[in-house]
């Protein structure tokens, strides 16, 4: 099959999304370390050289996928915050935030890799641009949270979202633990170490919001 070259801006955007979708599909059956650029190119139906026209490294590709997933979650939270009138209490807010994130396992998995793996081999220019875009996103979301969560200022909401990023990174292993850890959890005397991601996140978020 001959690859059709994307020439217009819209076609290039579609091709980039096609590549990211292929990477996301591979994550359903493979670990990050097992996914190669060759496999992504094959799944996306593009030449490996085409892949590198859009993403200079594997890390850059998955950083872009992480950003897409994160922005989709932020958009969902923004829509929920903008819906209705009045304020909601911290416990109810925590349930919504935790449940909407728990429904996005790819985002959780990539978040866990952000600082340990994906952030490596990314140049400074890309990193700074990514961080500025994300700061803009959380600033907008912080304003929405301040309107809807009881006794919550924009400053507190902004700090909460930054703290939430750290918490999610720490809890992400619970969703996809290394195989040896998953097997260890099957031991009866280690059962107390198992945690439920959504439940733990909800409790931590409730404490942070209060």
Phi, psi and omega in degrees: 000128181275127180287131179272124184289136176271123184245321181280158178305318180293323179292321178293320177297317179296320179295318177299317178294326177298318179294316180295322178296321178296318179296319179296320178297319180295327180295342180289338182233352183230155173278162180304316184294335181272349181272120179255165176296327177299316181294321179295316179300317179298315182293323181281346181074034178232163176287151180300324178298324178296320180304317183285346173289332182264325183222120186291331181220165175298320180297319179297323179297312183286335172296319178295321177295317177301316181297319178299314181295318180295317180295325178294321178292315178301320179296322178295315179296321179299315180296319179293321180292325182282344183277134177083185183227166179081185181246161178239154183281162183303320182297316179293320178298319181297320180298317181293312182298314182293318183291322180291326178285319180300334180280001182237071184299328179295318178297315180299315180298312181293326178298321178295333181271349190304308184271333182276331187226301187299323183293346178278152179064026174248128183287163185299318182300315179295318181296314181296317180298317179299313182295323178293320178297318182290325177296321176297319180295313183288333176294317178295316180292325179299321178296320179293319179296320180298328179286327190256338182261133184304135174053043184238121177270166178298320180297314179296320180296320179296315178296322179299315182294325176291318178295323180299321179301318179294317181297314181298320177300321180289327182271348188300333180297335182293335180281317180227073181290153174305151185304320180295321179293317179300319179291322179297325179296342179284344178291134186300321184284352179252005184300329182294342181276348179290143176227153175261119186306307185295318181296313180295318180297320180298318181292319180293317180297318179301317180294319180294320182291333181273000000 
